[in-house]
Amino acid sequence: MKADFGKHGTARRITRRKLFEATAGAGLALPLTGITGNISAATSHKRNDLVAQENARKGTRDWMLTRALVDDNNRRRSSRIEGYASAPSVRPGETLDLKVSTRPASPFTIDIYRTGYYQGTGGRHMTRLGRFEGTPQEEPAVGEGRLRECAWETSAELTIPADWLSGVYLAKLTAEKEGAQSYIIFIVRDDRECDFLFQVSDASWLAYNLWPGGYSLYNDGENPRAYCGPGVSVSWDRPYAWNWHGHKAPLTLGSGEYFLWEYPLAYWMEKEGYDVSYISTLDTHTDRVGLRRSKSFLSVGHDEYWSLSMFDNVRQAVDAGMHAAFFSGDTCWCVIPFLPNAAGQKYRTITRQGLFGPLDDEAETPEALAECLARYPGTKQLPTLAPSEGLLIGARNVYPYMGIADWICRDDSHWLYEGTGMQNGDSISGLIGWEWNSGPAEIPGLRVVASGEVSDGHGGDGHYHATIYPGKKDNWVFNASTWWWWDGLATPPGCVRVTDRLKGPDERVQRMTRNVFARFLA
C-alpha cells in the first residue's frame, strides 16, 4: 500500500554536491597524538548488570569453525553438513526447530554458543545436543520467482532455557565424517526494558544468501549483472551459504553476514558492559510496542532491506522519544514484504516490492542516474512506496552506493567529537565503506559531522555524509553512514578485514561511540 507522503515531509533534492563543496575545504591534518577525557558504560549511566554478569562467565573460542568445507567457490555451500532454523528469533521458554542435512549420511552433534566478549574469547558454550543420525535432505526445486524453499524434517528441538540472556546464538554443526562444520544462527530475544536494542540485519543476510548456488535476490537467471528489480523471492527456509565480499570469510558459513559487520560491535558493547538486548529485523516488523521498551535502537551493518512496518515502527518510536543510531550503510533502501512459506508459516519469504523515496533522487546528476539504471538492471521497475529513508536516518542511499573513503571531521565543535582531539579536516583511514549514505535531509537541527568523496574503484564517485539530528523529545538520531564503524572499535576472534585501508581499533572512534551512547543514556 502506498504511504501518505504528506505526513512525512520531503527530503532535500540534489543539493549534495553543493553541500560537499561547502564542507570539504579543510583538507587532511596531522595524525592525532592523544585522547582526552574518559567515558565508559560504568560512568555514564546506572547499569543493568545482566550483560556484565553474563560476560564474567567462562568463555571459549571453541565456537569457531575449524573445518568449514565449502563444496566449491561458485556454489558456496557445505552439503556435507548444513541447516537452518524454524525462526530467526526465539524467546526463552519457546522451542526452536533445527533442520540439518548431511551429505553423505553422517552422525553429527550440535553445540550451542552465545556470542559476546567473554574475556576476549568471543563466545560461551551453552549446551550440546546429540549425537544424531544425519541423512541427506532434499534440495528444493526452483519455484515461482526462483524461490528455493526447503521443507526439511526437524533434526533437533531446542527449548530455550529461562536463564539464557538475549544475544546472537550459534548452533555449531559437526559431522563425524570428515569433521565438516557449519552454523545455524538465531537470536534469543527478551521483553525486558533495556538501554540498547541491537537489530541484526538478517533481512539483508537473507537477500544476499546464494544457497544452494546463484539464488539470491540479485540473481534473476538472465542478467549477468546484479539484478535489482522485482519478481525474485528468497526464503528463510534454507541454510546460509558462505558469504563472499571480496575475501575469504569461513565463519559466514551458516551465519549470514553477522561475523562481517555486526559481531565486532556486539563484542565491544558487551566488553564495555552496556545493557544491550538483541532482535531480528522480523521483530522490528512485528513488535511495534516492543521497540518502546528500549531507550535506543541500533541499526547495525548491512541494513538494506526494510518492510514498511519496520520503517513506521522505528519512525514512530523515534518520534515518541527513542534514540536511534545507524551504524550501517545502504540503510533502508528497498521495501520488502514478509510473506508466508508454502506450508503457511508466516514471515518466511521476502521479495523486492519497491523503494524508499524517489529513484531520481538516488543520484547526484542525471548522468549518474542513467549509469545507475544501466549498472543495476530492474531498478527502474521498482515503484516508490514510502517516504525517503533520509527522513528517518538523516541521509539516504545515493549512487554509486558502494566505495571506500576516510572519515573526515567537518564539525569539530559538535559534542560527537568531545575528547577525541579531532579538528576539522582530520581523518580516520577507511572507516567509510563498503556502502554508505548521502544527501542530508531537511530536518531541523541536522548537522553534518563528517563528509568526503567516495570512489568505488570502477569509475563511480560520490559523496558520503554522516549526520546527527535532534528528535522531538530531546532524543538524538546518529547516522554513521558506513558498514565499517565496527573496525574502529574492536578486533574480535575470527575478524576479517576486507581492505588494508581499515586500520583496526581507534581511540577516536571508540570515544565518538561512547559520546553517542552517553547522550542516549543521559
ROPA-490389 format. One record per atom (N, C-alpha, C, O): x, y, z. Coordinates in pm, whole numbers, plus 50000, padded with zeros to 5 digits. Example, Ala and Ser with C-alpha at 12.3 -4.5 7.8 and 13.67 -1.06 7.14 Angstrom:
! ROPA-490389
513194943150780
512304955050780
513204967050780
514244966850846
512854977550708
513674989450714
512905000350787
513415011450804
! end
This chain:
! ROPA-490389
500844988150000
500005000050000
500885012450000
501865013050073
500535022149919
501355034049906
501225042750029
500125045050078
502365047550080
502355055650201
501875069850170
501975074550057
501335076650274
500915090550264
502125099450283
502595101150395
502645105150174
503855113150182
503615126150258
504545131650317
502385131050257
502145143950317
502475144650464
502935155050512
502275133950538
502505134450682
503975132050718
504355133350834
504785128650619
506185125850646
507115136950601
508295136550635
506645146850527
507525157450481
508265153450356
507905143650290
509305160950322
510065158650199
511545158150229
512005163450330
512285151750141
513735151150154
514365161250059
513755165049959
515545165550091
516255175350009
516555169649871
516895157949858
516415177949770
516565173349632
517875178249571
518055190249551
518805169049540
520075171349472
520755184149519
520945193449441
521115184449646
521955195249697
523265189649752
524005196649820
523535176949720
524675170049780
526005176149740
526885178149824
526165179249610
527445184349563
527735197949625
528865200749666
526695206649631
526905219749691
527285218449838
528155225549887
526605209049907
526915207050047
528345202250064
529065206850153
528755192749978
530115187649988
531125198749965
532115199750037
530885207249862
531815217949831
531915227749947
532975233649970
530815229450019
530825238850130
531545233650252
531955241450339
531705220450260
532285214450381
533625207850357
534225202650451
534105207850233
535265199650200
536565207450192
537565201950145
536595219850235
537785227850211
538885226150312
539975231650292
538675218850419
539655218750526
540885210450496
541965213550547
540765199850416
541905191250388
542215181950503
541445181450600
543325174550495
543705164850596
544705171050693
545535179250654
544625167050819
545525172250920
546475161450965
546385150050920
547395165051057
548355155351109
547645144951194
546565147751245
548225132951210
547595122551291
547395127151435
548165135051488
546355122051497
546065125151636
547145119451726
547615108251705
547545127151828
548605122651916
548105119052054
548845113052132
546875122652087
546385119352220
544885120852231
544275128352155
544285113652326
542855114352352
542665119652492
543355115452585
541735128952508
541495134652639
540175129752693
539245126752619
540105129052826
538855125552889
538565110752885
539275103052819
537505106652956
537155092452960
535665091052987
535135096953081
535025083252904
533615079852925
533505064852912
534075059052819
532805058353001
532585043952991
531145040953025
530405049553073
530765028752999
529395024753033
529155026153182
528055029653224
530185023353261
530025023653406
529805037753458
529045039653553
530475047853397
530385061453449
529245069253388
528835079453445
528725064953274
527735073053204
526305069953245
525415077853215
526055058953310
524685055853349
524705044853454
525705038053474
523575043453520
523405032553616
523105019953539
522025018553480
524025010753538
523924999153450
522964988653504
522844986453624
522294982153410
521704969253438
522824959153417
523394958653307
523174951253518
524394943353514
524234929753447
525164921653453
523104926853385
522924913653325
524004910453223
524534899453222
524324919953136
525334917453033
526704915753095
527464906953056
527034924153193
528334922853259
528454909553332
529494903053327
527384905453400
527404892653470
527554881053372
528304871553399
526864881653260
526964871153159
528384870053106
528904859053090
529024881353080
530354881053021
531454877953121
532604875853083
531104877553250
532064872853350
532144857653354
533044852153417
531234850953287
531254836253283
532384831353194
532934838853114
532714818653209
533834812953135
533544812652986
532514807452942
534444818352909
534304818452764
535174807952698
535964801252763
535014806852567
535804797352489
535854801952345
534974809252298
536894797752274
536954800052130
536514787752051
536664787351929
535994777952120
535544765752051
534344768351961
533994759851880
533724780051973
532604783351885
533044784851740
532224783851649
534324787251716
534814790051581
534874777251498
535254766651547
534484778351371
534594767151278
536064764351248
536844773551223
536424751651252
537784747651214
537804739051088
538874736651031
536614734251045
536524726050923
535334730750840
534354723450824
535434742950788
534394748350700
534684743850558
535454750450487
534094732850517
534404726650388
533344730550286
532254724850283
533674740350204
532754745150101
532854736349978
533954732449938
531704733149918
531694724349801
532584729749690
533424722649637
532384742649656
533254749549561
532974764449574
531994768349637
533834772649515
533724787049532
532494793049466
532064803849504
531914786149369
530764791649300
529464788949375
528624797849390
529304776449421
528064773249493
528114777949638
527084781749694
529284777649697
529494783549830
528614777349938
528224784250032
528324764649926
527584757850031
528434746450084
529464742950025
528014740750196
528694729250254
527684718050267
527054716350372
527514710350159
526494699850161
526864688550257
526004680450290
528114687950302
528504677550399
527704678950528
527294669050588
527494691650570
526594694150683
526124708650675
526944717850667
524814710550678
524234723950669
522834723450728
522234712850737
522324735050768
521004735050830
520424749050844
521084758950813
519194749650892
518524762350916
517564760851032
517244749651073
517094772151085
516194772151200
514784775551157
514554781251050
513834771951241
512424774251209
511994788651232
510884792451195
512854796851293
512544810951316
513854818551332
514834812851380
513894831351294
515134838951312
515374843051456
516524845451494
514304844051536
514474847551677
513484839651761
512454835151711
513814838251888
513004829951977
513174835252119
514254839952155
512114834352200
512164838652340
512514826852430
512284815352392
513044829452549
513174818752648
511824812152674
510794818852686
511844799052683
510634791152700
510044786152571
509234776852572
510424792152459
509934787752329
510884777352270
512034776152311
510384769852173
511154759052113
511504762451969
510654766851891
512764760251935
513274762651801
513564749251736
514214740651796
513084747251615
513384735251538
514644737551456
514764747551386
515574728151465
516814728651387
516754717651282
516564705951315
516914721351157
516744712251045
518104710750976
518654720450924
518624698550975
520004696150934
520044685350826
519314675450833
520904687450728
521164677450624
522644673950623
523494682850635
522954661150611
524344656750592
524414648350465
523654638950445
525344652050380
525524645050252
527014642750230
527744652050197
527474630250247
526754617750271
526214616850414
526544625150499
525394606750438
524834604750571
525954603650673
526974597150648
525764610150787
526794610050890
526184613451025
525304622051031
526614606951132
526234611751265
526774625951285
527804629651228
526084633751368
526554647351394
526114651851532
525224645951593
526764662351580
526414668651707
526134683551682
526524689151580
525444689551779
525144703851774
525594710151905
525124706252012
526494719751897
526934727252014
526394741452005
526544748051902
525754746052113
525124759152115
526044768952189
526504766052299
526284780352127
527124790752185
526394804052181
525644807052088
526634812052284
526224826152280
527454834452247
528514832552306
527314843752152
528434852452118
528414864852207
527354869652246
529604869852237
529754881652322
531224884652339
532024882252248
531594889952455
533004893252481
533704881752553
534654875952499
533264878452674
533764866852749
535294866652758
535954857452710
535834877152820
537294878252841
538094877352710
539224872652709
537494881852602
538174882052474
538044869352393
538574868652282
537364859152444
537214846652369
536104847452264
536134840352164
535134856252287
534084858552189
532854849952199
531894852152125
532834840052290
531654831552299
531644823052424
532674821152489
530464817852458
530304808752573
529524796552529
528504797652460
530004784852569
529304772352538
528104770852631
528244771652753
526924768752572
525684768052648
525224753752670
524814750152781
525274745452565
524834731552577
525234723852452
525574729752349
525194710652463
525414701952347
524164693652323
523554688652418
523784692252196
522674683752156
523214672352071
524144674051992
522614660552089
523034649252005
524004640252079
524424642652192
524284630752015
524554626251879
523274622451803
522384615551853
523224627551675
522094624851588
522564617251464
523724618451423
521654609551407
521954602651282
521534611651165
520344613051137
522494617451101
522194626650992
521994619550859
522654609550831
521094624850779
520834619450646
520744631050547
520514642450587
520914628250418
520714638750317
519244642950313
518354634450310
519004655950313
517644661050296
517524667350157
518504672150100
516324667150105
516104670249965
516384684849932
515964693950003
517114686949822
517314700549771
516044704849699
515564697549612
515494716449733
514194720249676
514284723849529
515324728449480
513184721749459
513094725849319
513014741049311
512744747749411
513244746149193
513134760649170
511664764149155
510984759149066
511174772849243
509784776749241
509554790049172
510444795449108
508354795149186
508004808049126
508894818949184
509144819449304
509374827749098
510284838149141
511644832749180
512354838749261
512024821249121
513314814649150
513464811249299
514584810649351
512354809249367
512384806249509
512934792249534
512494782649471
513894791149625
514404778149671
514024776949819
514654783049905
513004769149845
512424768049979
512474753650026
511784745049971
513294750950126
513414737350179
512204733950265
511564742650324
511914721050271
510874715950361
511474704150438
510934693050436
512584706650505
513334695950570
512674691550699
511974699150767
512924678950732
512474673450859
513294679650973
514464683050956
512654680851089
513354685951206
514324675551259
513954663951280
515564679651279
516594670551332
516714671451483
517014661451548
516474683251538
516584685251683
515684696751724
515464706151647
515184696051845
514394706851903
515164712952018
515724705752101
515194726052023
515904733152130
514914742352200
514454752252143
514584738952325
513754747752407
514674757152484
515554752552557
514474770052468
515394779952523
515184781052674
514084784252718
516214778352755
516084779552900
515774793752944
516104803452875
515134795053058
514704808053107
515884817253139
515744829453135
517054811353171
518184819653211
519144822953097
520224828353121
518774819952973
519624823752860
519374838452826
518254842252792
520414846352837
520314860652812
520134863352663
520664856052580
519394873752631
519254877752491
520624879252427
521564884352489
520734874652304
522014875352234
521914868752098
520864863652059
523024869052027
523134862051899
523784848551929
524894847951983
523084837851893
523504824251927
523864816551800
523354819151692
524774807051819
525204798251711
524924783751749
525234779351859
524334776451655
524294761851665
525404756851574
525274757051451
526484752251633
527634747451555
527424732651524
527374724251614
527304729651395
527054716051348
528374709351315
529194715251244
528594697251364
529824689851335
529474675651292
528894668051370
529824672251170
529604658651119
530784649851156
531934654251151
530514637351194
531614628251227
532454624951105
533674623851115
531814623350989
532554620550866
533244633250820
532594643350795
534544632750810
535394643750765
535464655350864
536274664450845
534644655150970
534674666151066
534134679251013
534414689751070
533364678750905
532834691050845
531944698550943
531234692551024
532004711950935
531274720351028
530574731850956
531024736350851
529484736451013
528834748850970
527934753451084
527834746751187
527294764851066
526454770751170
524984770951129
524634770351011
524134771751231
522794777451222
522784789151320
523104787351437
522404800851274
522424812751359
520994816451398
520074815051317
520814821251521
519504825851565
519664835851678
520724836651742
518614843451702
518594853551807
517744848451922
516644843451901
518244849852044
517394848552162
517024862752204
517894870852237
515744865552202
515264878952237
514524878352369
514154867552415
514294889752428
513504890352551
512564902252542
512464908752438
511874905052650
510904916052651
511194925952764
510324933852800
512394925352819
512714934052932
513064948252883
513404950352767
512954957852975
513444971152947
514974970752937
515624963553012
515524978652846
516974978552826
517404992252775
516585000652738
518714994352774
519265006952724
519405006952572
519175017252508
519784995552516
520064994752373
519384982452313
519464971452366
518724984652201
518114973852125
518904972451996
518844981051908
519634961551985
520594959051876
519894950451771
519654938651793
519574956551656
518934949151548
519994943751453
520734951451391
520074930551440
520924924751336
520214926351202
518984926851197
520984927051095
520414930050963
520094917250887
520514915550772
519334908250951
519184894950892
518264894650770
518324885050694
517414904650749
516654905050623
517604907150506
517384901850397
518664914850527
519664916850421
520534904450405
520934901150294
520844897550516
521554884650501
520764875550409
521314868950320
519454875250432
518564866650354
518584870750207
518634862150119
518534883750180
518504888550042
519754884649965
519684881849845
520904884350033
522174881549967
522584866849973
523604863049916
521794858650040
522124844450055
521994837349920
520924837449859
523074831049874
523114824649743
522684810049743
522564804049637
522444804249859
522194789849868
521024785749779
520024792949774
521134774449707
522254764849704
523344768449603
524284760749584
523214780149539
524204784849443
523534793349337
522844788149249
523724806749345
523154815549245
521694818949266
520994821949169
521204818549390
519774820949415
519554831449524
518804829049619
520194842949510
519894854349596
518874863249527
518424860249417
518504874349592
517624884049527
518294890849408
517624897749331
519584888949394
520334895649288
520564886749166
521324890349076
519914875249163
520054865849052
518684863048992
517854856449054
518444868248871
517164865448806
517284854748698
516304851648630
518494848948683
518704838448585
518924843448444
519124835348353
518894856548423
519044862148288
520134872748281
520974872348190
520144882048374
521094893148368
522444889148426
522504883748536
523524891648352
524844888848406
525224898548518
526054895248603
524634910448518
524884920048624
523944917248742
523004909348732
524224923948854
523394922148972
521994927248945
521784939248924
521024918148946
519634921848920
519054928649043
519224923649155
518374939849026
517834947449138
516354950749123
515884960649179
515634942549049
514224945149027
513314935649102
513764928149188
512034936049070
511044927249133
511054913349069
511814910648976
510194904549122
509974891549058
510854880249105
510724869049056
511764882849200
512624872449257
512324871649407
512164881849473
512264859449459
511954857349601
513024848649665
513634840249599
513234850649795
514164842249871
513514838450003
512624845250053
513994827250059
513344821350176
514314819750292
515514817450274
513754821050415
514494817550535
514564802450552
515334797550636
513804794950475
513804780350486
514934774450401
514684767150306
516154777750436
517354772550369
518574776950449
518514786850522
519674769650437
520904773750506
521474786550447
521114790550336
522354793050522
523124804250468
524374798850400
525134791150459
524584802950276
525804799450204
526974807650258
526794817750326
528174802950226
529394810450256
529304824050188
529044824850068
529514834750266
529334848350214
530644853850160
531684853250227
530584859150040
531794864149974
531684879149954
530814883749881
532564886950018
532664901249995
534094904849955
534704913850012
534614897449857
535944900249807
537044894149892
538214897149871
536684885849988
537684879650073
537094866750131
535874864950134
537964858050177
537504845550236
537104847950381
537864853550460
535904843650414
535374845350549
534654832450588
533424832050583
535384822050628
534774808950653
533724809050764
532844800550765
533814818650858
532834818950966
531454823150919
530494822550996
531324827550794
530004831150741
529194818950699
528024820350664
529784807050701
529084795150654
527974791550753
528224785450857
526754795450720
525604792950805
525234804550896
524244803650969
526014815450893
525774826450988
525434839650920
525484850150984
525104839350790
524774851750722
525964861150718
527094856850694
525714874050742
526784884050742
527154888550883
527864898450900
526684881250984
526874885551123
528324887851158
528664898151217
529194878551124
530594879951163
531334890651082
532404895051122
530754894750970
531384905150890
531144918950948
532064927150952
529934921850994
529584935551027
529044937451169
529414947151235
528184928651217
527544931051347
528384926451466
528444933351568
529024915051452
529684908751566
530704917751636
530694918251759
531574924951564
532554933251636
531914943951724
532434947051832
530794949751681
530124959651765
529504952951887
529594958351998
528874941251869
528314934051984
529414930352083
529244931752204
530544925652031
531704922052114
532154933952197
532384932752317
532284945552132
532754957552200
531744962452303
532124966052415
530464962652267
529454967352361
529394958652485
529224963652597
529524945452467
529484936552583
530774937552664
530744935952786
531874940152599
533124942852671
532984955152761
533464955352874
532314965452707
532134977952781
531054976952888
530944985752973
530254966352884
529214964552984
527914971752958
527124973553049
527684975852833
526414982452801
525244972652812
525374960752785
524114978052853
522904970052871
522204968552736
521414977052697
522504957652666
522034955852529
521194943352517
521494933052577
520124944352439
519284933052405
519224932152253
519404942252185
518974920252199
519114917852055
517784913851993
516974906952055
517594918351869
516384914751795
516724912251648
517764916551598
515814905251581
515854903251437
515114914751369
514324921751432
515374916551239
514554925851163
513074921951168
512194930551163
512814909051178
511414904551186
510754909551314
509554912451314
511514910551423
510964915951546
510624930751531
509614935451583
511474938051460
511174952151433
509894953351351
509114962651370
509684943751261
508484943651176
507214940651255
506194947151235
507274930951344
506054925851408
505754932051544
504604931851588
506764937551611
506594941351752
506784956351771
507794960851825
505804964051726
505874978651738
505994982951884
506794991651917
505194976951970
505194980652111
506524976752176
507034984052261
507084965352135
508324960652195
509504969752174
510434969752254
509494977552066
510584987052044
510654997452155
511735002452187
509515000752213
509455011752310
510075007952445
510255016552531
510404995152463
510994990952591
512434995352605
513004994552714
513035000052496
514445003752496
514605018852487
513775025752427
515675023852545
515995038052531
516475041252390
516325052552343
517055031252323
517665034152193
517625021952103
517615010552148
517605024851973
517565014751868
518845015751787
519245026751748
519475004251760
520715003851683
520494995751556
520184983851562
520665002151442
520714995451312
522184992851282
522985002151281
522534980251256
523954976851251
524274969151123
523594959551088
525324973551054
525874966050943
525234969250810
525054980850774
524884958750738
524384959550601
522864958850607
522264948450579
522244970050643
520824970150680
519974975650566
519324985950581
519974968850454
519444974050328
517944971750310
517274980050248
517414960850361
516034956650331
515124958550452
515334952550557
514114967150434
513154970350540
511724968750487
511454971550370
510844964350574
509414964750541
508854978550576
509484986250649
507674981650524
507024994150560
506724994650709
506795005350771
506374983150767
506104982850911
507364985550992
507304992351094
508504980250948
509764983351016
510004998351018
510295004151123
509875004550902
510105018950892
509145026750981
509555035451058
507855023550971
506855030751051
507065028451200
506935037851279
507385016151239
507555013151381
508735020651441
508645026051551
509855020851369
511025027951419
510785042951416
511125050051511
510185047851308
509905062251298
508995066851412
509235077351471
507955059251441
507045063051549
507735062451685
507485070951771
508605052451705
509325051551832
510285063351849
510415068651959
510955067351741
511835079051747
511015091651775
511415099951856
509875093051710
509005104551736
508535104851881
508285115551936
508415093051942
507965092152081
509105094052180
508875094352301
510355095352131
511475098252219
512595088152222
513585090252292
512485077152148
513565067452144
514735073052063
514525078851957
515945071152112
517145074552037
517375063951929
516855052851938
518145067451827
518495057751723
519895060651672
520285072251654
520655050051650
521975051151587
522025041451471
521705029651485
522425046451356
522555038351236
524035036051210
524685043551137
524565025351272
525935020951245
525875011951122
526265000251127
525395017451014
525065009550896
525175018450773
525255030650783
525185012050657
525215019150531
524285012350432
523895000850451
523935019550325
522935014650230
521655011050306
520945001650271
521385018750409
520345015350505
518965018550449
518725029450396
518055008850462
516645011250432
516455015250286
515745024850256
517105007950194
517005011150051
515735005549988
515035012549914
515434992850017
514374985949944
513244981650037
513484976950148
512024983449991
510834979050064
510594964250036
510544960049921
510424956450143
510114942250130
508844938950208
508574945450309
508084929150164
507064922950249
507644910250311
508554904150254
507144906350427
507454893250484
506254884150454
505164886550505
506474873950373
505394865550321
505464851450378
506534847350424
504354843950377
504374830150428
505074820650333
505224823450214
505514809250388
506074798750303
504954789750251
503774792250277
505334779450178
504334770650116
503484763450219
502334759850191
504034761350339
503284754650445
502374764250522
501644760050611
502424777050488
501574786850555
502214793650674
501574801950738
503484790350706
504154796950817
504444811450780
504994814150674
504064820550867
504214834750838
505674839050830
506554833050892
505904849550754
507144857450756
508384849650713
509464852150765
508264840250620
509414831950584
510034835550449
511074830150413
509404844550373
509864847650238
509864862750218
508994869750270
510844867750142
510834881850106
511044883349956
511544874349889
510634894849904
510864898449765
510964913649758
510524920549850
511524918749651
511564933349636
510184938449597
509564933449503
509714948449670
508384953949646
508454968149592
507614972149511
509444975849635
509544989749592
510694996649663
511554990049722
510715009949656
511805017949710
511305027549817
510145031649819
512225031149907
512015042349997
512495054949925
513675056249892
511585064149902
511945076549836
512065074949685
512215063749636
512005085949611
512025085449464
513385081249410
514425085349461
513355073049307
514585068049246
515435079349189
516655078749196
514805089749133
515595100149068
516335108949168
517105117649128
516125106649297
516895113749400
518055105249450
518735109049546
518285093649387
519365084849428
520635086949347
521495078049340
520775098549284
521975101649207
522215116649213
521275124549226
523485120549202
523825134749211
523555142149081
523365154349082
523545134948969
523315141048839
522445131848755
522375119848784
521785137048650
521045128248559
521935117748493
521485106548469
523185121348466
524105111748404
524395100248500
524465088648459
524565103448628
524805092948727
523595083848742
523735071848762
522405089548732
521185081448740
521105071748624
520755060048643
521415076448503
521405067648386
522425056348402
522155044948365
523585059548457
524605049448481
524115039248584
524365027248569
523435044048687
522875035248790
521905025248730
521965013348760
520995030148646
519975021348588
520585011148493
520065000048481
521675014848426
522345005348337
523124994948417
523214983348377
523684999148527
524524990248608
523694980448690
524144969248717
522494984648731
521654976348816
520304973948748
519334980948778
520244964248657
519004961848582
517844958348674
518004951548775
516684963148636
515464960548712
515094971448809
513944972248852
516064979948846
515794990048947
514664999348905
513835003248988
514625002748778
513625012248730
512205006848744
511245014548744
512064993648756
510734987548770
510174988648912
509004985548934
510994993149007
510544993849146
509835007049171
510425017649152
508585006649214
507855019049243
508285024949377
508815017949463
508055037749393
508265044149522
507065041249611
505945045049579
507315034549723
506225030249812
506245037049948
505325035350027
507295044749975
507455050350109
508215063450101
508855066249999
508155071450205
508955083650208
510435080450208
510835069050232
511245090450181
512695088550178
513195083450312
512795088250418
514085073550306
514715068450427
515505079150501
515715078150622
515935089650426
516685100350489
515915107850595
516515113650685
514585107650587
513775114550686
513805107650821
513455113650923
514205095150825
514455087950950
515935087950984
516315091251096
516765084250887
518185082050912
518955095150923
519855096451007
518595104850840
519335117450830
519965119350695
520245130750656
520205108650621
520715108850484
520215096150417
519715087150483
520335095550283
519765084150213
520785077450122
521955081350118
520325067350049
521195059849959
521325067149826
520325071149766
522565068849782
522835076149659
523875068449578
524865063749632
523635067149448
524565060549357
525935067449362
525975079749368
527075060049360
527205045749328
527035036249446
527415024549436
526485040949557
526155032649673
527375026649742
527445026549865
528335021649664
529485014349718
530765022549706
530845031749625
531765019049789
533055025649780
533705026949916
533145023050018
534895032549916
535705033950037
536125048550051
536425055149951
536135053550173
536595067150199
537075068150343
536755059750427
537845078450370
538225081650506
537095089350574
536375096950509
536965087350704
536075095850784
536785109250801
537895109650853
536155120150757
536765133350766
535885142250852
534725144650820
536455147150961
535735155751055
535335168850987
536165175250923
534055172751000
533555185150941
532905194451043
532485205451006
532805190351169
532095198551268
532705196051405
532075190051492
533955200651423
534695196851543
534145202951672
534555199051781
533215212551661
532595218151781
531435209651832
530895212251940
531045199551755
529905191251793
530275182051909
531425177851921
529295179051994
529565170252108
530055156452067
530685149552148
529785152251944
530295139251898
531795138351915
532315127651945
532495149351895
533955149351893
534585152852028
535815153952037
533785154552132
534335157752263
535335147052307
535025135152304
536525151452347
537525142152397
538285134352293
539145126352327
537995136652164
538705129352058
539965136552013
540875130251958
540035149652035
541145157551983
541035160551835
541935166851779
539955156251770
539835158251626
539445172651593
538675178951664
540015177451484
539695190651431
539205189051288
539445178851224
538535199251238
538025198751102
539135195151004
540205201351004
538865185250920
539855180550823
540625168350869
541225161450786
540625165450999
541285153151046
540535141050992
539325141450971
541265130250970
540645118550908
540955105750984
541915105051061
540115095750960
540315082151010
540275073050888
539275072650816
541335065750866
541525058350741
540455047750718
540205039350804
539835048450600
538995037650550
537755034450629
537165023850609
537325043150720
536195039750807
534875039350730
533925032950775
534805046050616
533585046350536
533625035350430
534555034950349
532655026650430
532555016250330
531705004750382
531275005250498
531444994650307
531554994350163
530375001650100
530415005649984
529315003350180
528185011450136
527915022150241
528305020650356
527245032850201
527195044950281
525915052650248
525115048050167
525735064150311
524555072450288
524985086750253
526075091050288
524105093850183
524435107250136
523165115650127
522075110750153
523325128550090
522175137150070
521415140050197
520315134850214
521965148150287
521285151050414
519865156050393
519605164250304
518965151250475
517555155150466
517345168750533
518145173050615
516255175250496
515895188150555
515165185550687
513935185650693
515955183350791
515435180650925
515945191751016
517145194351017
515085198351092
515545209151180
516655204551274
516525194251340
517725212151279
518825209251370
519825198951321
520805196151390
519595193251200
520525183051149
521885189351121
521965200251064
522945182351159
524305186951133
525095175751065
524975164051101
525885179550968
526785170250900
528085169950979
528805179950985
528395158551041
529565157551128
530785151951055
531915153751100
530555145350942
531665140250860
531175139150717
530005136250692
532085141550622
531735140050481
533005138650401
534095142050448
532875133550280
534025131950193
533645125550062
532495121650041
534615124449976
534405118449845
534675103549852
535645099149914
533825095849786
533905081249785
534165076549643
533585081649548
535045066649629
535275060349500
535065045449513
535525039149608
534355039649414
534095025249420
535135017049345
535015004849338
536155023549290
537205016349218
536845012549077
537655006449007
535625015949033
535175012548898
534695024948823
533875023848731
535195036448861
534805048748794
533605055548853
533195066148806
533025049748958
531875055849023
532315064149142
532965059049233
531965076949142
532345085849251
531095091949312
530105094549244
531155094149443
530045100349513
530545107149638
531755108749657
529615111149724
529955118149847
529115112549961
527885111849951
529775108450069
529055103550186
528825115150283
529545125050281
527795113750367
527525123350473
527095115850598
526125108350596
527825117850707
527425113050839
526735124450912
527185135850907
525645121450979
524775131951031
524305128951173
524305117551218
523905139551241
523215138451371
522115148851372
522315160351332
520935144851420
519885154851437
519125152151567
519065140751614
518545162751626
517755161151748
516335156751715
515735161551619
515805147551796
514425143451780
513465153151847
513865163751896
512205149451848
511165158351900
511075158152052
510445166852112
511705148152115
511545146352260
512905146052330
513145137752418
513795155152290
515145155852348
515925142952323
516795139252403
515615136252214
516365124352175
517245127552056
517175138552000
518085117952016
519065120151910
519035108751809
518725097251842
519365112051683
519505102051578
520855104151511
521125114751455
521705093951518
523055094351462
523145084951343
522735073351351
523685090051233
523905082251111
525395081851084
525975091851041
526035070251108
527475068751085
527815067450938
528955069750899
526845063750856
527005063250710
528055053150665
528855055950575
528065041450728
529075031350692
528705017850751
528105016950858
529095007050680
529064993650739
530184991950841
530064984050935
531264999450822
532554996050883
532875003551011
534035003851051
531895009351076
532155016151203
532815006651303
533635010651385
532434994051295
532964984051387
534484983551388
535094980451490
535114986751272
536564985051262
537314993751362
538384990051408
536755005251395
537405013951491
537175010051635
537685016551726
536384999451657
536024995551793
536774983351844
537274983551957
536854972751764
537374960151818
537844950951706
537424952051591
538734941951744
539174931051655
538924917951727
539854912351785
537704912951725
537394900551797
537974888351726
538414889451612
537974876851793
538424864551727
537654862151598
536434863951593
538364857951494
537734855051367
537504866951278
536984865451167
537874879051324
537624891151247
538454891151118
539644887951120
537814894651007
538484895450877
538254909350820
537114913550802
539324916450791
539214929750729
539284928350578
540054920350525
538474936350510
538314934750366
539254943450285
539354941850163
539954952750349
540854961650279
541944966550373
541724967550493
543124969650318
544194974850402
543974989450439
544754995150515
542914995550387
542545009050432
541995008950574
542045019050644
541484997450617
540984996050754
542154993450847
542944984250823
542275001350952
543455000851039
543174995151177
544094994251259
541944991251206
541674984951333
541264994951440
541045006751411
541154990251565
540624998551673
541325012151682
542545013151672
540515022451701
540985036251705
540295043151822
539065043151830
541085049051911
540515055352030
539515066351996
538605069152073
539695072651880
538775083351842
537395077751808
536375083651845
537355066351739
536065060151708
535405054951835
534195056451854
536195049051923
535655044252049
535065055852130
533995054552189
535795067152132
535295078652208
534035084452145
533095087952217
533985085552014
532765090451950
531575081451983
530475086352010
531805068351982
530725058952014
530265060852158
529065060852186
531215062452249
530845064852389
530095078052403
529155079052483
530495088052327
529785100852333
528335099352288
527425104852350
528125091952179
526765089552131
525955082152237
524835086052269
526525071552291
525805063552389
525545071452518
524505069752581
526495080052556
526285088152677
525095097552659
524325099552753
524945103352540
523785111852513
522495103752517
521465108452566
522555091552464
521375083052466
520945079652609
519765077752636
521915078752698
521635074152834
521475085552933
521195083153051
521645097852888
521585109352979
520185110853038
519935119953117
! end
